[in-house]
Amino acid sequence: MARKRSAGSTPATVALTAAGIAFTLHEYDHDPRAASYGLEAAAALGLDPAQVFKTLMATVDGRLAVGIVPVAGQLDLKALARALGASKASMADVTAAERATGYVAGGISPVGQKRAHPTVLDRSALGFATVYVSGGRRGLDLGIAPDDLVRVIGATVAPISRS
């Protein structure tokens, strides 16, 4: 008989629990018509958008990579390429991102992806005791210390966002 998962159980929460990393779960009612899922999360949870981060997949010199930036900003693709020692980057195809991570777009978590990808977290995250990232589905965010996030996903920290 299959074991039933709890409402907050995702590959991200399973990976954090297995790694012994402290985190908090924050659920909210997701509106699929929202113009920006990240800004929707910040508003629904009553958080500063600078503290809520989105996980974006890019193709960097032909390979998938992850950029994690504040929801109110944009991923600077040139800065992401520089941070990874590459020459060029572009946004990844949504289908390729979903296939490589095991998550649905709008709910891609930087934690618990099907395959590990080079990952860069925007430097601004280090200014907070806790940052919020997708928990692995739309309507679920994780609160986590940025140093713990960096450690569990093996991220590089660099300035990769722009307003």
Secondary structure by P-SEA (a helix, b strand, c coil): cbbbbcccccaaaaaaaaacccbbbbbcccccccccaaaaaaaaaccccccbbbbbbbbcccbbbbbbbccccccaaaaaaaaacccccccccaaaaaaacccccccccccccccccccccccccccccccccccccccbbbbbcaaaaaaaacccccccccc
